[in-house]
Amino acid sequence: MKQSKLFIPTLKETPADAESASHQFLVRGGFIRQIAAGIYSYLPLGNKVLQKIETIIREEMNHTGAQELLMPAIQPAELWHESGRWNVYGPELMRLKDRHGRDFALGATHEELITSLIRDELNSYKKLPMTLYQIQTKYRDEKRPRFGLLRGREFIMKDAYSFHASQEDLDQTYKDIYDAYIRIFDRCGLKYRAVIADSGAIGGKDTHEFQALADIGEDTIAYSDESSYAANLEMAEVIFQENKQSGTPDTMQVMDHFEGEPERKLKLVGFKSDDQNILVLACDDDEINEVKVKNFLKLRTIETLEHNEVENYDIQQLPEDVTLLSDQSVKNVVNGYLYNASNKSTYVNINIECDFPEVPCVDLRVIKEGDLSPDKKGKIKFARGIEIGQVFKLGEVYSKSMGASFLDEQGKSKPIIMGCYGIGVSRTLSAVVEQYHDDRGLCWPVALAPFHIHVIPVNVKNNDQLSLATLLHEQLSAKGWDVLIDDRQERAGVKFADSDLIGCPIRITVGKKASEGIVEVKIRQTGEQLELQVESLEQFIYSTLEK
């Protein structure tokens, strides 16, 4: 491909609104352009990388036996009402009306649509199991789009759905696609972790996220320093270790003035759901995990109560619509104390197992660095991650609510058991850039590079240089490599700067020694440079790109 004919609008300066490295270099390198907040056009280079990611995904998904289809992006509200998610999903769901006033949504995800599609078709155990997937644009009205493609309002996603007659079938497909994801992200060259996660608004249970390691990541990963254990911060279990404070438990009482020891200080943290408020008794220096509270009480949604709302409650005189819980760490506190703002007094000598024996005392806090790993191997450390994929065991969540059933071998009707599997295609592109760049630009892994080789004649007016560069472009392209030739009448410095910005794995500079059949080769990721005879160039490229 001739660079003079290719649409690559590179920029020298970093855009003012670009916060992350991937956003900066994808814009500067001419890969993407912003149309509105969180909405981007993929220019030819960006689209080439997307297509290479999609090819890897298709190959590995097809290898599992999954079949590709394409569903509409616009979905009728009736389907979301059937599943009960129209009012649950939240403001991120982009809603619209047609000219007749009927409600629709732009697809943020496709569980409802795929369930409606298969409920009249997969009606016998003989047709199961089956896995269907698509690669399509999704829409979510993010409150604060940021970091370029990492958190946008329009993005490209691969979503897959599997359908089963038994839990054993689902477990096998879940493992098959989990393994396929490992191969996909390995082929993309990513450093990542598969972590235990929460299913969120998707529903179901048993889910893993694939997190690309990056400092810019918005998710915190808790992982063991001695094992393969990893989990999202909200899902990391805290192992209770009995370590009671010294002292003899005394009788709980209320005091007007009290100054206690900091390690014995307790606090109340409040949450609310549709029909109840929840108070959690915790140690003062612990953070309560909202997801753990939600999952323990089997709630679909939960919100944090404002501090002033929590202060109005007296833990000894709670209304019937208030649920009191305690984090398990409070069991180690002897004679704890809690300030009661409702009457400006302090409860002292609180001993949870004596004073509140009916209150569930369970794991509700956020895990900390240095805690024992949940698998009891090593200590917990934290890392930042970008979510690039997730796999779910949905079970019967959608099939029951939407009437998707099949007849088993005895002719009995049963709900179809489902799985769901997503990969953020455009987010994967950004995650790769976060891991593969330096201060000059991109350093693409071979599998995803828009071009494998960048041929640069230093002076296109020099016949020897232009002729040799053109010959190399033709010969190397014929070998199956993607080759870009910079045939522009630009200064060498401009060409080299653009080449580093674009980030092709190999750069071949055809300069003053062209007449001698000698070129300079640079490996983009390592910065290694060497001179080679043209005759040995092909073997060098093969050994570099194909290893």
Buried (B, 14 or more C-beta within 10 A) or exposed (E): BEBEEBEBEBEEEEEEEBBBBBBBBBBBBBBBEBEEEBEBEBBEBBBBBBBBBBEBBBEBBEEBEBEBEEBEBEBBBEBBBBBBBBEBBEEEBBBEEEEEEEBBBBBBBBBBBBBBBBBEEBBEBEBBBBBBBBBBEBBBBBEEBBBBBBBBBBBBBBBBBBBBBBEEBBBBBBEBBBEBBBBBBEBBBBEBBBBBBBBBBBBBEBBBBBBBBBEBBEBBBBBBEEEEBBBBBBBBBBBBEEEEEEEEBEEBEEEEEEEBEEEBBBBBBBBBBEEBBBBBBBBBEBBBBBBBBBBBBEBEEBEBBEEEEBBEBEBEEEEEEBBBBBBBBBBBBBBBBBBBBEEEBBBBBBBBEEBBEEBEBBBBBBBBEEBBBBEEEBEBBBBBBBBBBBBBBBBBBBBEBBEBBBBBEEEEEBBBBBBBBBBBBBBBBBBBBBBBBBEBBBBBBBBBBBBBBBBBBBBBEBEBBBBBBBEBBEBBBEEEBBBBBBBBEBEBEEBBBBBBBBBBBBBBBBBEBBEEEBBBBBBBBEEEEEEBEBEEBBEBBEEBBEE
